[in-house]
Structures are given as structure tokens and as C-alpha cells.
Amino acid sequence: CHDGPPYRATLTGQITCYKNRTDHVLATQYERAQRVFESILETNPKNVVALAGLADTHKGRHDFAIAIALMEQAIAIDPQNADLHDELRIHQEAYDKWKNHKTH
């Protein structure tokens, strides 16, 4: 993860460097996906697939309150859709896991 001459880096330093690069790539992908879903929602605000996709981009960035609110919005549009209910549960569980990890 070092562009300069060879050196003896610590394993922790290498892991941190690769994690930072991965986080940057993921953030860029989430931003791109978010723009696509928002574009779809501009023309069709009741598109539950786009709402769920947008929710997922927020979940991926740990914006859980927004992710959960978007899933609830999708469920309000299509309350019989079991997949949306499953996704809401997944978002809530991810938030609980993240919150518990942050407090320990």
C-alpha cells in the first residue's frame, strides 16, 4: 500500500492503508448509486425498488435513520411486499449491531 521504495511496514499499517482505500471506493460507489436512485425517484417518487436501493446506500454509509425512514416510506406505498419488510428488518438489525459495536 506504499508507492515509494520498499520498506518494512507493520501489518497494522498495511491493513489500515488498504481499509482506507476500500472505504474510499465504497463511498464512491454509494454516491453513484445514490444519484441513480434519486434520479429515478424524481420521475417516479413511489418506485419502491428505488426507495429500497436508496435506503441501502444510506445503510452502507451508516446513515441508519435515513435508511430506515426510506424503507418505511417504501412499505407505506406497498405494505403487502414481504421483501420490503425483510429489508427493513435487515436495516434495523444492522443499526442495532452498529450501535452496540460503537458503545463497546
C-alpha positions in Angstrom: 0.0 0.0 0.0 3.1 2.2 -0.2 4.1 3.8 -3.5 7.6 4.6 -2.5 10.7 2.4 -2.2 10.4 -1.0 -0.4 10.2 -0.8 3.3 9.2 -2.9 6.3 5.7 -1.7 7.2 3.8 -3.0 10.1 0.9 -5.3 9.3 -1.4 -2.9 11.1 -0.3 -0.1 8.9 -0.8 -2.1 5.8 -4.3 -3.2 6.9 -5.2 0.4 7.7 -4.0 1.6 4.3 -6.0 -1.0 2.4 -9.1 -0.3 4.6 -8.9 3.4 3.8 -8.6 2.7 0.1 -11.5 0.2 0.3 -13.6 2.8 2.2 -13.0 5.4 -0.5 -14.0 3.0 -3.3 -17.2 2.0 -1.4 -18.1 5.6 -0.7 -17.7 6.5 -4.4 -19.9 3.5 -5.3 -22.6 4.5 -2.8 -22.6 8.1 -4.1 -23.0 6.9 -7.7 -25.8 4.5 -6.7 -27.5 7.2 -4.7 -27.6 9.6 -7.7 -29.2 6.9 -9.8 -31.9 6.1 -7.3 -32.6 9.8 -6.6 -32.9 10.3 -10.4 -35.5 7.5 -10.6 -37.4 8.9 -7.7 -37.5 12.4 -9.3 -39.7 10.9 -12.0 -41.4 8.2 -10.0 -41.4 9.0 -6.3 -43.4 5.9 -5.5 -40.8 3.5 -7.0 -40.3 1.1 -4.1 -37.3 -0.5 -5.7 -35.5 2.9 -6.0 -36.5 3.7 -2.4 -35.1 0.4 -1.1 -31.9 0.9 -3.2 -31.5 4.5 -1.9 -32.1 3.1 1.7 -29.3 0.6 1.1 -26.9 3.3 0.1 -27.6 5.1 3.3 -27.3 1.9 5.3 -23.9 1.3 3.7 -22.7 4.6 4.9 -24.1 4.0 8.4 -26.9 6.6 7.9 -29.3 4.2 9.5 -32.1 6.7 10.5 -32.4 7.8 6.8 -32.2 4.2 5.6 -34.9 3.0 8.0 -37.1 6.0 7.1 -36.8 5.3 3.4 -37.7 1.6 3.9 -40.7 2.7 6.0 -41.7 5.0 3.1 -41.5 2.1 0.7 -43.6 -0.1 2.9 -46.2 2.7 3.2 -46.5 2.6 -0.6 -46.6 -1.3 -0.9 -47.5 -2.7 2.6 -48.0 -6.2 1.3 -44.5 -6.5 -0.1 -42.8 -9.0 2.2 -39.3 -8.2 0.7 -39.6 -4.6 1.9 -40.5 -5.8 5.4 -37.5 -8.1 5.3 -35.2 -5.3 4.1 -36.5 -3.0 6.9 -35.7 -5.7 9.5 -32.2 -6.1 8.0 -31.6 -2.3 8.2 -32.8 -2.2 11.8 -30.6 -5.2 12.7 -27.6 -3.5 11.0 -28.3 -0.3 13.0 -28.6 -2.3 16.3 -25.3 -4.1 15.6 -23.5 -0.9 14.6 -24.9 0.9 17.7 -23.8 -1.9 20.0 -20.4 -2.1 18.4 -19.9 1.7 18.9 -20.8 1.6 22.6 -18.5 -1.3 23.4 
